[in-house]
Amino acid sequence: MFNDHRWGFDWTEFITGIVFLIAAYFVMKEPKAALISLVFLFAIAALISGITTIAGYTKLRRETGLRANFALVFAIIDILVGLLFLFHAPTGVLVLGYVFAFWFLIDSIERLTVVSHLKVFGTGYFILSLILDVISLAMGILLIFSPMVAALTFNVIVSVYFAIFGINAILIAFARRN
């Protein structure tokens, strides 16, 4: 069933992963400058993430059926939030912690919804991606329910999330190369 469709190396997913790894490094290296820059990085990353999902929507729908519609809705939300932060940075600074928490949740849920398509590329890819998505989901929940923890460890949590999301995106890009 799944073997009827070939994806090829997913360059958009790979580039998304690289962008997230760069963002993770930046957040840890320059924590003071990271706040306002993080708003802009978040805006760009959210736009790229949304565009990447939309670009792969047809193939994803073929593999996962109607569940791909959830990914499409979340991609549109990614793009809208990205545009808001890109053109109104003060709003981004004010609500950054909660927005990141909801973004982590949205992207984790979206990826968990469609992770099953990775089984065709190998059980290892599927399991590793599933684990990374569950960790991302847990981090999002931590940010929402523990604002003090989020405030004190914001740069570390965001950097770790960016790294996990980036590694997972690169993993998916290589998994789809078959």
Summary of the structure (lengths in Angstrom):
residues: 178
radius of gyration: 15.7
end to end distance: 15.0
largest distance: 50.5
contacts: 609
relative contact order: 0.18
helix: 90%
strand: 0%
